[in-house]
């Protein structure tokens, strides 16, 4: 498995409020980013894997929705997470 619980806790501890606060928007965005990067690498090697491609598109949409929500809610937190993760619109 590419994401064990220890890695997941590290992601939430680094980007969220705490390691156990899995509902935090920044933590979820960071987790989606990690999963998107993993699926992108998988698709580079397996370009005909259409199920993974569909999952990747859905994850990108979910992350975009969370980023839009965060931008409306608190623009400073949005800018911080985008800069920290190296995302672009």
C-alpha positions as CSV (number, residue, x, y, z in Angstrom):
1,X,0.0,0.0,0.0
2,X,1.4,3.4,-1.0
3,X,0.0,5.3,2.0
4,X,0.3,3.7,5.4
5,X,-1.4,5.3,8.5
6,X,1.9,6.7,9.7
7,X,2.5,8.7,6.5
8,X,-1.1,9.9,6.7
9,X,-0.7,11.1,10.3
10,X,2.5,13.0,9.2
11,X,0.7,14.7,6.4
12,X,-2.1,15.8,8.8
13,X,0.4,16.9,11.5
14,X,2.3,19.0,9.0
15,X,-0.5,20.7,7.2
16,X,-3.5,20.4,9.6
17,X,-4.0,21.4,13.2
18,X,-3.0,18.0,14.6
19,X,-2.3,14.5,13.5
20,X,-5.8,13.3,14.5
21,X,-7.7,16.3,12.9
22,X,-8.5,14.6,9.6
23,X,-11.4,16.9,8.8
24,X,-9.2,20.0,8.4
25,X,-9.4,21.6,5.0
26,X,-5.7,22.1,4.6
27,X,-5.0,18.5,5.7
28,X,-7.4,17.1,3.2
29,X,-5.9,19.2,0.4
30,X,-2.5,18.0,1.3
31,X,-3.7,14.4,1.4
32,X,-5.4,14.8,-2.0
33,X,-2.2,16.3,-3.4
34,X,-0.1,13.3,-2.2
35,X,-2.6,10.9,-3.8
36,X,-2.7,12.9,-7.0
37,X,1.1,12.8,-7.3
38,X,1.1,9.1,-6.7
39,X,-1.5,8.4,-9.3
40,X,0.3,10.7,-11.8
41,X,3.4,8.7,-11.4
42,X,1.4,5.5,-11.9
43,X,-0.1,6.8,-15.1
44,X,3.2,7.7,-16.6
45,X,4.1,4.1,-16.5
46,X,0.6,2.7,-17.3
47,X,-0.9,5.1,-19.8
48,X,-3.8,2.8,-20.7
49,X,-5.1,2.5,-17.1
50,X,-8.3,4.4,-17.6
51,X,-9.8,3.6,-14.2
52,X,-6.9,5.2,-12.5
53,X,-7.2,8.2,-14.9
54,X,-10.8,8.6,-14.0
55,X,-9.9,8.4,-10.3
56,X,-7.2,11.0,-10.8
57,X,-9.7,13.4,-12.5
58,X,-12.2,13.0,-9.7
59,X,-9.5,13.7,-7.1
60,X,-8.3,16.8,-8.9
61,X,-12.0,18.0,-8.9
62,X,-12.4,17.3,-5.2
63,X,-9.1,19.2,-4.4
64,X,-10.3,22.1,-6.6
65,X,-13.6,22.2,-4.7
66,X,-11.8,22.3,-1.4
67,X,-9.4,25.0,-2.6
68,X,-12.4,27.1,-3.8
69,X,-14.1,26.7,-0.5
70,X,-10.9,27.7,1.4
71,X,-10.5,30.7,-1.0
72,X,-14.0,31.9,-0.1
73,X,-13.6,31.3,3.6
74,X,-10.1,32.6,4.3
75,X,-7.9,33.9,1.5
76,X,-4.7,33.9,3.7
77,X,-5.0,30.2,4.5
78,X,-5.6,29.5,0.8
79,X,-2.5,31.4,-0.3
80,X,-0.4,29.7,2.4
81,X,-1.5,26.1,1.4
82,X,-1.0,26.8,-2.3
83,X,2.5,28.2,-1.7
84,X,3.4,25.4,0.7
85,X,2.3,22.6,-1.7
86,X,3.4,24.3,-4.8
87,X,0.0,24.3,-6.5
88,X,-1.0,26.5,-9.4
89,X,-4.5,27.4,-10.7
